[in-house]
């Protein structure tokens, strides 16, 4: 089976769960015998295939980083991202179409698999021209990224869902959203949970440490994600303020980049907790694995989280984890504490409980470590392959 997969990011050109998903899914599918050509924007980085059956084609340079999250505060897209962003996306989709079409003429693809709205145009035109089945994975939508969704992008997402023969999404929460907000046909949606390579996170005693000498005698609480409103880093800081009133020997680590960084720096000063907050910036894959196991608590307080791979990563590291009730991963796991993103007092109470009561923390650590091992990318690939086989059987 040969698949043309249309994506937007692939490690080390990555900023979130989409790139992690594409890396592990392609590798696991290739291990099952699928041949994949993965199309993405030119990154300027050294992109290496993760399996001999995977080829990566960087087809077009774009003027924006690996992940786009448009802010409704701006009056238009060009004011936020420059005049070239929409032409860049259009150019990328056109070149995806041409590359895949030319390769198909020589080698024949069995189907197209596209990811999120950024690849929707190429997926549609390739389906029309090549007359082969199309799968579209929706990792998130405008209803997750913005409190007031951009109709422009939501319409693209609606078109992508309508064009696809099968839609894959990462949680039942997302499936309901696609049906209710986009009028998707429920019968063509398949829910496949994300996974985690637990063995990459479990050997924490052998990992070299990120140098944090000033924090050696402090308890540490971690936030890791894009610094955008969707991920609720401001609520994390407000909870930190309440924790520090009772547990002053605590450091709050914020890993990630995003447009909210200046606001968060100012907020930490306004709250008077700037000496207890460390902004780590972007972390590489290796540093991310190291930081989880140095922390006493991981918090994922997202306003909206279609799944939440970082929660599985923290659990695989044995780090007690608190997640938002709006997280898709909450459908799959049990060994976490849950909180409403807006309830910063309850968030603080749960952090304090994990810091103060070693039996609770150690029990959660052991159980979450074991539970995370049940969610593998191999299982996600097997379920994805079933979707492929289903479509190809209908074509015969």
VOVONU-113387 format. One record per residue (C-alpha): residue number from 1; z, y, x; residue in one letter. Coordinates in Angstrom, 1 decimal. Layout:
REM residues N
resi,z,y,x,resn
NUM,Z,Y,X,A
...
REM end
This chain:
REM residues 396
resi,z,y,x,resn
1,0.0,0.0,0.0,X
2,-0.9,3.4,1.3,X
3,0.7,6.6,0.1,X
4,-0.1,10.3,0.5,X
5,3.3,12.0,0.5,X
6,3.4,15.8,0.1,X
7,6.5,17.5,1.3,X
8,7.9,20.8,2.7,X
9,10.4,19.8,5.4,X
10,11.1,17.0,7.8,X
11,13.7,16.9,10.6,X
12,14.2,18.8,12.8,X
13,12.4,21.3,10.5,X
14,15.1,21.0,7.8,X
15,17.6,23.1,5.9,X
16,19.0,20.8,3.2,X
17,18.9,17.6,1.3,X
18,15.1,17.6,0.7,X
19,14.4,17.1,4.4,X
20,17.1,14.5,4.8,X
21,15.7,12.7,1.7,X
22,12.1,12.7,3.0,X
23,13.1,11.4,6.5,X
24,15.2,8.5,5.3,X
25,13.0,7.6,2.3,X
26,9.8,7.5,4.3,X
27,11.4,5.4,7.1,X
28,12.9,2.9,4.6,X
29,9.6,2.6,2.6,X
30,7.7,1.9,5.8,X
31,10.2,-0.9,6.6,X
32,9.2,-2.4,3.3,X
33,5.5,-2.4,4.3,X
34,4.3,0.9,2.8,X
35,2.0,3.0,4.9,X
36,2.7,6.7,4.5,X
37,0.8,9.9,5.5,X
38,3.3,12.7,5.2,X
39,1.9,16.3,4.8,X
40,4.0,19.3,5.5,X
41,3.7,22.9,6.8,X
42,3.3,23.5,10.5,X
43,6.8,23.9,11.8,X
44,6.5,24.9,15.4,X
45,9.0,22.1,16.2,X
46,8.5,18.7,17.7,X
47,8.2,16.5,14.7,X
48,8.3,12.7,15.4,X
49,7.5,9.9,13.0,X
50,10.5,7.8,12.2,X
51,8.4,4.5,11.9,X
52,5.0,3.3,13.3,X
53,3.6,3.1,9.7,X
54,4.4,6.8,9.1,X
55,1.9,9.5,10.1,X
56,2.8,13.2,9.9,X
57,0.2,15.9,9.3,X
58,1.3,19.5,9.8,X
59,-1.5,21.2,7.9,X
60,-0.7,24.9,7.5,X
61,1.6,27.5,9.0,X
62,3.8,29.3,6.4,X
63,5.7,32.5,6.6,X
64,8.9,31.2,5.2,X
65,11.5,28.7,6.5,X
66,11.8,25.1,5.4,X
67,13.5,25.8,2.1,X
68,12.9,28.5,-0.4,X
69,15.5,29.8,-2.9,X
70,14.2,32.9,-4.6,X
71,16.9,35.4,-5.7,X
72,16.6,36.9,-9.2,X
73,18.2,40.0,-7.8,X
74,14.8,41.0,-6.3,X
75,12.2,42.6,-8.5,X
76,9.4,40.4,-7.1,X
77,8.8,37.6,-4.6,X
78,7.1,39.8,-2.0,X
79,10.0,42.2,-1.8,X
80,12.3,39.3,-0.8,X
81,10.0,37.3,1.4,X
82,7.2,39.5,2.3,X
83,3.6,39.9,1.0,X
84,2.4,36.6,2.5,X
85,4.7,34.1,0.9,X
86,2.7,33.2,-2.2,X
87,-0.6,33.1,-0.2,X
88,1.1,30.9,2.4,X
89,2.1,28.4,-0.3,X
90,-1.3,28.5,-1.8,X
91,-2.9,28.0,1.6,X
92,-0.6,25.1,2.3,X
93,-1.5,23.4,-0.9,X
94,-5.2,23.9,-0.4,X
95,-5.1,22.5,3.1,X
96,-3.0,19.5,1.8,X
97,-5.7,18.9,-0.7,X
98,-8.5,19.0,2.0,X
99,-6.7,16.9,4.5,X
100,-5.7,14.2,2.0,X
101,-9.1,14.2,0.4,X
102,-10.9,13.7,3.7,X
103,-8.5,10.9,4.8,X
104,-8.8,9.2,1.4,X
105,-12.6,9.1,1.9,X
106,-12.0,7.0,5.0,X
107,-8.9,5.0,4.3,X
108,-8.2,5.1,0.5,X
109,-4.8,6.1,-0.8,X
110,-3.2,4.0,-3.6,X
111,-1.2,6.9,-4.9,X
112,0.2,10.4,-4.3,X
113,3.9,11.2,-4.1,X
114,4.9,14.9,-4.1,X
115,8.2,16.6,-3.8,X
116,9.5,19.7,-5.7,X
117,7.5,22.6,-6.9,X
118,6.1,23.7,-3.5,X
119,3.6,20.8,-3.5,X
120,2.7,20.9,-7.2,X
121,-0.8,22.5,-6.9,X
122,-2.0,20.0,-4.3,X
123,-0.6,17.1,-6.3,X
124,-2.5,18.2,-9.4,X
125,-5.8,18.8,-7.7,X
126,-5.7,15.6,-5.7,X
127,-4.9,13.6,-8.8,X
128,-7.9,15.2,-10.6,X
129,-10.3,14.6,-7.7,X
130,-9.2,11.2,-6.4,X
131,-8.3,9.7,-9.8,X
132,-5.2,7.9,-8.4,X
133,-1.6,7.8,-9.8,X
134,0.8,10.5,-9.0,X
135,4.6,10.4,-8.6,X
136,6.6,13.6,-8.4,X
137,10.2,13.7,-7.2,X
138,12.2,16.7,-8.6,X
139,15.2,17.3,-6.3,X
140,16.2,20.5,-8.0,X
141,14.7,23.1,-10.4,X
142,15.0,26.8,-11.0,X
143,17.8,26.1,-13.5,X
144,19.8,24.9,-10.5,X
145,18.9,27.6,-8.0,X
146,19.3,30.7,-10.2,X
147,21.5,31.7,-13.1,X
148,18.5,33.4,-14.6,X
149,15.5,31.2,-13.7,X
150,12.2,32.7,-12.6,X
151,9.7,31.9,-15.3,X
152,7.0,31.9,-12.7,X
153,8.5,29.0,-10.7,X
154,9.8,27.2,-13.8,X
155,6.3,27.1,-15.2,X
156,5.0,25.5,-11.9,X
157,7.8,22.9,-12.2,X
158,6.8,22.3,-15.8,X
159,3.2,21.7,-14.8,X
160,4.2,19.4,-12.0,X
161,6.3,17.3,-14.4,X
162,3.5,17.2,-16.9,X
163,0.9,16.2,-14.3,X
164,2.9,13.3,-12.8,X
165,2.4,9.8,-14.1,X
166,6.0,9.1,-13.1,X
167,8.8,11.5,-12.3,X
168,11.7,10.5,-10.0,X
169,14.9,12.5,-10.0,X
170,18.2,12.0,-8.3,X
171,20.7,11.9,-11.1,X
172,21.0,11.4,-14.9,X
173,22.2,15.0,-15.0,X
174,18.8,16.1,-13.6,X
175,17.0,13.7,-16.0,X
176,18.7,15.4,-19.0,X
177,17.7,18.8,-17.6,X
178,14.0,17.8,-17.2,X
179,14.0,16.6,-20.8,X
180,15.9,19.5,-22.3,X
181,14.5,22.4,-20.2,X
182,11.0,21.2,-19.4,X
183,10.2,19.0,-22.4,X
184,9.5,16.1,-20.0,X
185,8.7,12.7,-21.5,X
186,11.9,10.7,-21.0,X
187,10.0,7.4,-20.8,X
188,8.3,8.4,-17.5,X
189,11.4,9.6,-15.7,X
190,13.2,7.3,-13.3,X
191,16.6,8.1,-11.8,X
192,17.1,7.0,-8.2,X
193,20.3,8.0,-6.4,X
194,20.1,9.3,-2.8,X
195,21.7,7.3,0.0,X
196,23.4,7.7,3.3,X
197,23.1,5.8,6.6,X
198,26.8,5.0,6.8,X
199,26.7,3.5,10.3,X
200,25.6,6.9,11.6,X
201,28.8,8.5,10.4,X
202,31.4,5.7,10.7,X
203,32.0,5.5,14.5,X
204,33.9,8.7,14.5,X
205,36.2,7.7,17.4,X
206,33.3,7.3,19.8,X
207,31.7,10.7,18.9,X
208,32.1,13.5,21.4,X
209,33.8,16.4,19.8,X
210,32.4,19.8,18.9,X
211,34.5,22.2,21.0,X
212,37.0,23.8,18.7,X
213,40.0,24.4,21.1,X
214,41.5,27.2,19.0,X
215,41.8,24.8,16.1,X
216,43.4,21.8,17.8,X
217,46.8,22.2,16.0,X
218,45.4,23.4,12.7,X
219,44.5,21.5,9.6,X
220,40.8,21.9,8.9,X
221,38.8,22.3,5.6,X
222,35.0,22.2,5.6,X
223,32.3,23.7,3.6,X
224,28.7,22.6,4.6,X
225,25.6,23.9,2.8,X
226,23.2,26.7,2.4,X
227,25.0,30.0,1.9,X
228,23.6,30.8,-1.5,X
229,25.2,31.4,-4.9,X
230,24.2,27.9,-6.0,X
231,26.5,26.3,-3.4,X
232,29.5,28.5,-4.3,X
233,30.8,29.5,-0.8,X
234,32.5,32.6,-2.3,X
235,34.6,30.4,-4.5,X
236,35.5,28.3,-1.5,X
237,36.8,31.4,0.2,X
238,38.8,32.5,-2.8,X
239,40.4,29.0,-2.9,X
240,41.0,29.4,0.8,X
241,43.0,32.5,0.2,X
242,45.3,30.7,-2.2,X
243,45.7,27.7,0.1,X
244,46.7,29.9,3.1,X
245,49.5,31.4,1.1,X
246,51.2,28.0,1.1,X
247,49.6,26.3,4.1,X
248,49.0,29.1,6.7,X
249,48.3,26.7,9.5,X
250,44.9,25.8,8.0,X
251,41.4,26.8,9.2,X
252,38.4,27.0,6.9,X
253,35.1,26.1,8.5,X
254,31.8,27.2,6.9,X
255,28.7,25.5,8.3,X
256,25.3,26.7,7.2,X
257,23.0,29.7,7.0,X
258,21.7,31.7,4.1,X
259,21.3,35.1,2.5,X
260,25.0,35.3,1.5,X
261,26.3,35.4,5.0,X
262,27.0,39.2,5.2,X
263,28.7,39.1,1.8,X
264,30.9,36.1,2.9,X
265,31.9,37.9,6.1,X
266,32.9,40.9,4.2,X
267,34.7,38.8,1.5,X
268,36.8,37.1,4.2,X
269,37.8,40.5,5.5,X
270,38.5,41.8,2.0,X
271,40.7,38.8,1.2,X
272,42.5,39.2,4.5,X
273,41.8,35.7,5.7,X
274,39.2,36.5,8.4,X
275,41.3,35.0,11.2,X
276,41.5,31.7,9.4,X
277,37.7,31.4,8.6,X
278,35.2,30.1,11.1,X
279,31.5,30.6,10.5,X
280,29.7,27.8,12.4,X
281,26.2,28.7,11.5,X
282,23.5,26.0,11.4,X
283,24.5,22.5,12.6,X
284,22.2,19.9,14.0,X
285,22.3,16.4,12.7,X
286,24.5,15.3,15.5,X
287,26.9,18.2,15.2,X
288,27.1,17.6,11.4,X
289,28.2,14.0,12.0,X
290,30.9,15.2,14.4,X
291,32.3,18.0,12.3,X
292,33.0,15.8,9.2,X
293,35.3,13.5,11.1,X
294,37.2,16.4,12.7,X
295,38.1,17.9,9.3,X
296,41.0,16.9,7.0,X
297,39.1,17.8,3.7,X
298,35.5,18.3,2.7,X
299,34.8,20.6,-0.3,X
300,31.4,20.7,-2.1,X
301,32.1,23.3,-4.9,X
302,28.5,23.9,-6.0,X
303,27.7,25.8,-9.2,X
304,24.9,23.3,-9.7,X
305,24.2,20.3,-7.5,X
306,21.5,17.9,-8.6,X
307,23.0,15.2,-6.3,X
308,24.9,16.2,-3.2,X
309,24.1,14.1,-0.1,X
310,26.7,15.9,2.0,X
311,29.4,14.4,-0.2,X
312,28.2,10.9,0.7,X
313,28.1,11.9,4.4,X
314,31.7,13.1,4.3,X
315,32.8,10.0,2.5,X
316,31.0,7.8,5.0,X
317,32.9,9.6,7.7,X
318,36.2,8.8,6.0,X
319,36.9,12.5,5.1,X
320,38.7,13.0,1.8,X
321,36.2,14.8,-0.5,X
322,36.4,17.3,-3.3,X
323,33.3,17.8,-5.4,X
324,32.2,20.1,-8.3,X
325,32.1,18.6,-11.8,X
326,28.5,19.9,-11.8,X
327,27.4,17.5,-9.0,X
328,25.1,14.6,-9.7,X
329,26.8,12.5,-7.0,X
330,29.8,12.4,-9.3,X
331,27.9,10.0,-11.6,X
332,27.8,7.5,-8.7,X
333,31.1,7.8,-6.9,X
334,34.7,7.4,-7.8,X
335,36.8,8.1,-4.7,X
336,36.6,11.9,-4.9,X
337,38.6,14.7,-6.5,X
338,36.7,16.8,-9.0,X
339,37.0,20.5,-9.8,X
340,35.2,23.1,-11.8,X
341,33.5,25.5,-9.3,X
342,35.0,28.5,-10.9,X
343,38.6,27.2,-11.0,X
344,39.6,28.3,-7.5,X
345,43.3,27.7,-8.3,X
346,42.6,24.1,-9.1,X
347,40.4,23.8,-6.0,X
348,43.3,25.2,-3.9,X
349,45.8,22.8,-5.5,X
350,43.6,19.8,-4.7,X
351,43.1,21.0,-1.1,X
352,46.8,21.4,-0.7,X
353,47.6,18.0,-2.1,X
354,45.3,16.4,0.5,X
355,46.8,18.4,3.3,X
356,50.4,17.8,2.4,X
357,50.4,14.2,1.3,X
358,49.2,11.7,4.0,X
359,49.4,8.7,1.7,X
360,46.9,10.3,-0.7,X
361,44.7,11.4,2.2,X
362,44.6,8.1,4.0,X
363,44.0,6.1,0.8,X
364,41.1,8.3,-0.2,X
365,39.8,8.1,3.4,X
366,39.7,4.3,3.4,X
367,38.3,3.9,-0.1,X
368,35.6,6.6,0.2,X
369,34.5,5.1,3.5,X
370,34.0,1.7,1.8,X
371,32.4,3.2,-1.3,X
372,29.8,5.3,0.6,X
373,28.5,2.1,2.2,X
374,27.2,1.0,-1.3,X
375,24.7,3.8,-1.3,X
376,21.8,3.1,1.1,X
377,18.4,4.5,1.7,X
378,17.1,0.9,1.7,X
379,18.2,0.6,-1.9,X
380,16.6,3.9,-2.8,X
381,13.3,2.8,-1.2,X
382,13.3,-0.5,-3.1,X
383,13.7,1.4,-6.4,X
384,11.0,3.8,-5.4,X
385,8.7,0.9,-4.5,X
386,9.3,-0.5,-8.0,X
387,8.0,2.8,-9.4,X
388,4.9,2.5,-7.2,X
389,4.3,-1.1,-8.2,X
390,4.7,-0.2,-11.9,X
391,2.0,2.5,-11.7,X
392,-0.4,0.4,-9.7,X
393,0.0,-2.5,-12.2,X
394,-1.0,-0.1,-15.0,X
395,-4.1,0.9,-13.1,X
396,-5.4,-2.7,-12.9,X
REM end
